Amino acid sequence: MGGGLWHHRLRDRDQDRCPGTPGDRRVGHPRPRRLTRVSPARGSRLAQGIGLVTGIAALTAGAVATGWELERRVVGQKLAKRRELPAEAFFTLRAPGPEVVTPDGVRLHVEVDEPGPDADPEAVTVVLVHGYVLSLHCWHFQRKHFRGSRKVVLYDQRSHGRSSRSKPRFCRISQLAKDLKRVLDATTEPDEKVVLIGHSMGGMTIQQFARQYPKLIGTKVVGAGLLATSSGNLAQHSIVPGISGELFPRLAEPILSVTNRIPALIERSRRVSTDVSFVITRRMGYGSQVPAEYVDFLSEMVASTPMEVVADFYPAFAEFDGRRSMPVLSRIETAVIGGEKDSIVPVEHTDRIIEQLPGADSLIVPDSGHMGIVEHHQAYNEVLDHLVERAERKHAG
């Protein structure tokens, strides 16, 4: 798509634009910030990150350098200045929902925020699909943003959050797509239109859903948001300092195999090494200085994911290929967002999806890490608002 430095900007709000047509793009950010694409010279950082906990496990297993302690002190001093900010009530947004049981016996925890009394009865339903080692709570700011204005469906992926454990052989993206289909069947009416929004592994789930259920794209599903995710080529990327991208995959599998056999020891190590875990979580999850509670929020979700689950899902990322879903997704309104400082799913993966979906709204946030939905939630929410508005206009027209 040309060389050098260039910009991703949000499209205008032209109601006559077709979803597959790239139009003029304008910045969709609450602050005047330059949103840039990296130079192709940085393409050597190809291939997706394998997961936050894999890096934590590797570091816990003996890869922690003395430099972490210095950084912990520096980060601690900076974050201490921000603790006077009003506390965010993480983990408090709850709602009832149907229990969905899959054919292999997994119980999926589902929550549904019903629309408020003043909501537009024609408003589309938003379905939020979370990522690896997280839970539905990661959508805190998006849930709060959409709550009351429309119906919002959230659920914990199998083996995550309050959903029950899955057999390892079913911890694959293709199965997650089937789970999403069951959640839609249980929470929406046949003629109810939805916009799917996925973060990281949740974005992969949506891509696979489009591939497995193409007839529902454009009929049931009228919009899709792919956030901090990848369309494949996930084989080699190191998230551990000092370990090369070529070496990391060869080390990760045996490390995860060992941690899977001694989970109690590893879990104790994760809980005891709170200072180290704080620094690692901040480095891997965020790209800027964030309030300490943001780091604690992510740490709590990560720590709630058993190491066996981390190991069960690891092979799924190397196998995933979402490229064949892109022509299907191009039928509907789409938005693609990534972080310039994402160490889990490098920004090149967002760039590839943007190239594959030229009609999508796109946003690259320069100082955002993998958890941009928390770190820069206002910018993310603005793009998602545009996505939902376009999907509703097309549906109404």
N, C-alpha and C positions, 0 to 999 in steps of 0.2 A: 504493500500500500504506500509505496514511496519511502524515501529515506529521510534521515534527519529528524528533527524535533517538530512535532505538530500537536494539535489540540483535539481532544474529544469535547464536543459541546452538545448540550441538549438540543433536540429539535425544537422548532417553533410549535405552536399549538394549532397549526393549520388543520382544520377539521376535514378537509378534502384529501389529505395525504393518505396514500395506501400504506399498509404496514411494511411492505417490502421495499418502499421507496425512500432512499436516504434524502432528507431535506436539509434545509439550513439548520444549524445547530446553535444553541445559545447556552450560556453557562446557567446551570441550575443549582446554585450554591448560595446559602444564606449570607456568605461574606464574599467580598471581592477577592477571590483566590484564583490563581492561575492553575488550571487543570490540564496537565500535560501528559503526553505519551513519551515513554523513554525511547532513546535512540536504538535502532536495530543493532548497534554495536554491542549492546548489552544482551543480545540474544543467547549468549552462552549460558545464561541462568535458566535454561529451559528445563522442563519437567517439573511436575507438581510436588509439593511437600507431602510427606506421608502421614503427618499427624502430630499434634502438640504433645501428646503423652508419650509417643515414641521417643521424642527428643528428651523429655523429662526422664524417661526410663533409662535411656542411654547415659545421661548425665548422672543419674543416681547410681548407676552401675559402676561409676568410677571415672567419668570424663569431666568432672567439675574442675575447672582451673582456679587458681588462687585469685585471678582477676575478678571473679564473681563477687568476692567479699568487698572489694573496693567499690564495684559498681553498686552493690547493695546499699552501701553507706551513702553514696552520692544520690542514688534514686530515692532512698529513704528521706534524705534531707529535703529534696525537691518536693516530694509528695507530701511531706509534713506541712508544708506551706499551703497545701490545697485542701486540707482536711476540715477547714472551716466552712467549706461549701455545704449547703443544705444536703442532708443525706437522702439518697434515692431509695425508695422502698422496694428493693429487689426481692423477688420470690414471693411477693404478696398478691399479685394479680392472679386470680383463680376464677374458674367457672365450671359448672357441671357439663357433662357431655356423655354420649353413649360409650359403653365399653365395646370395643371392636375386637373380635377374636378371629385370627387368621386360620386358614386351613391346617397349618402345622401347630396350632394350639397357642400361639403367642397372643397375649392380651395387650392391646395397644391402648395406652392412656390418652384419651381425647378430651379436649375442652372446647366449648363453643360460647363465644361472646355474642349474644343476640343483639340485634340493632335496637337503638333507643327509640322512644316514642316519636321523635322528630326526624328520624332517618328517612331518606328517600326509599319508598318501597321498590323502586327499580334499581337500587344500588346493587352492584355485583358483590358477591361474597369473596373475601380474601382468605386464602389458605396459606398458612406459614409452615414451612418445612425446614427443620433445623439440621445442623451438621454434626460431624463426628465429635464424640466425647462431650457433647453439649446436651441440652434439653430444651423443651418448649420455652423455658424461662429466658433463653437468650434473646427472644423477641420482645423483651420488656418494653423498649421504647417504641417499637412499631405497634405493638398491641395497644399501648396507651394512646398512641396517635390515632389509630383507626377505631378504637372502642367507642361504641355508641352511634357512630355515623353509618355503620354497616355491620353485617354479620362477619365475624372472624372465627375461623376454625384453626386450632392448633393441636398438635399431638406429639407425643414422644416416640421417636423411631424405636424399632425393636431393640431390646437390650440397653436402651438409654432411658434416663429419667425414671418415671414410674411405670413404664411398660415392662413386661416380663422378659425373661431371658430367652434368647433364640438359640437353636442348635447352630454350631459354627458353620455348617454347610449352607445355611440359609442367610448368612451375613454377607449378602452380595447386593449390588445396586439393583439388579433385576428383581430381586425379592422386595426391596424397598419400594420399587415402582408399583408392584402388586399391592403392597400395604397401603400406599397412597390411594389406589383405586378403591380399596375397601373402605377407607376413611371417607372418601367422597360419596360412596354409595350410602354410607350410614348417616351422613350429616347434611346432605343436600337433596333437594327434590330433583327429579329427572330433568326438568326444564330450567333449573337454577344455574345461572352463569357464574363462573368462578375465575379469579385471577390467582395463579399459583406463584408463590414467592419462596425461593429456596436459597439458603446460605451454605456454601461449601458443599458437603456431602448432600445437603438438601437440594442444591442446584443440580447436582448429578442425578439425583432421584427424579427431578422434573424432566431432565433431558431423556432419561431412560423411559419415563412414563410416556413421553411423546412418541418415542420409537415403538413401544409396545401397544399403545392405544391411539394410533394416529387419527382414527375416526372421531375421537373426542376433542381433538384440537381444532378449534374454530366453531364447534357446536356447543360443547360443555365448557371447555376451557377457552376463554377469550383474551387472556393475557398471561404473560410469564415474566417474572423477574429473576435473573440469575446473578447472585451476589457472591463475590469472592470465591469463585468456583472455576472449574476446568472442564474442557470437553475431551480430555484424554491426554495421552503421552505422558503418563505419570511416573515413569520408571525411575528416574534418577533426579533426586534433589535432596541435599543435605540441610537439615535444620540445626545441626550440632556444630559449633565452631571448631575448626581444626580437622574435621572429617570431610573428605571430598565427596562430591556428588556420586562419583563412581563407586566409592567404597561404602557409602552409607547404606544402600539397600542390602548389601551383603552382610553388614553388621546388624542391621535392624531386625532381620528375621530371627537369627539365633538369640539375640537379646530378648526379643519378645517371647521366644520359645522358652527360655529360662525363666523369665518373669511369670509366664503362664503356669510353670510347674511349682513356683514358690510364691504365689500371690500374697500370702500373709506377710512375708518378709518385705516384699516390695511395697505393700500398702503401708506398713509401719514406717518405712523409709520416706515415703511420700508425705506422711503426716508429720514426722519429726523434722524434716528438712524444710521448715516453713520459710525461713529467710531465703534459702536458695531457690525454692519453688516460686517465691514471690518474684524474684528477679527474672527467672526463666519465663514465667507466665507473662510478665510485662513485656519482655523482649519479643516473645513469639506471638503474643496476642495483639499488641498495640504498637503503633508507629510514632506516637508522640507522648508527651508527659500527660498522663491522665490521673484523675483522682484515685487515691488508694482503694476506694471502695469498688472502682471498676475492675481493678486487678483481683481483689478478693472475690468479686462476683464471678469472674471467669474461673478463678482457682477452685471455688466451691463446686462448680459444675464439673470441672475436670476431675477433681478428687472423688466425685461421686460415681465416676465411671470405673468399674473394676478393670484391672489389668487384663483379665481373660477376654473381656469385650474388646479392648484395644487390639489384642492379638487376633481375635476372630475376624475383625473387619479389615485388618491390614491388607490381605491379598486382593480385596475388592478394588482398591484404587489402581493397582497395576493392571488389572483386567479391564477396567472401564474404558469405553470408547463412545463418546457422545456425539461424534461428528455427524453420524447419519441421522440424528434427530434434528439437525439444524434446518434442513429444508421444510420439515414439518412445522417447526416453531416459527418459521418465517411467515406462516399464514396469519399469525396473530400479532397483537401488539406486544412488544418485548422491551425490557430494560436490562442493561448490563452494567454492573458497578464493581470496581476493584480498588485495591489500595496499593499505592506506589511502594509502600514499605511492608507489604505482606510477605512474611517469611515462610508461611505454610503453603499458600498457593501463589507463587510469584506472579507479578502483574502481567507477564508475557502471556499467561493463560487467559486473562481477561481480554488482552489484545486479540488473541486468536478468535475468541467468541465474537468479539465486535466485528472482526473481518467476516465471520461466517453469518452474522446477522446484521447486514448493512443498514437495515431499517430501524434498528433498535436505538432507543435513547441510551447514551453511554456516559459514564462518569468515571474518571480516574482521580482519586483523592491523593494528593502528593504526600501528606504526612499521616496516612492511615495504614494500620496493620490489618491482620486478618479479621479482627473483630470490629470492623468499621461500623457495623450495625449498632454498636454501643458507643465506640469512640467518636464517631461523627454521625450520630443518629439523625441530626437535623438535615444534613445534606442528603443522606440516604432516603429519609422520609419524603423529601421534596421530589426526588426522582420517582419514588413509588407512587406519590400522589398523581404525578403526570401520567404514569402508566395506567393507573386505575381510571383516571378521567378519560383517557383515550379509549380504553376498552369499553367504558360505558357509552361514550358517544357513538362508537361503531355499533354496539349492540342496539342502542336506541334508534340509530339510522337504518 
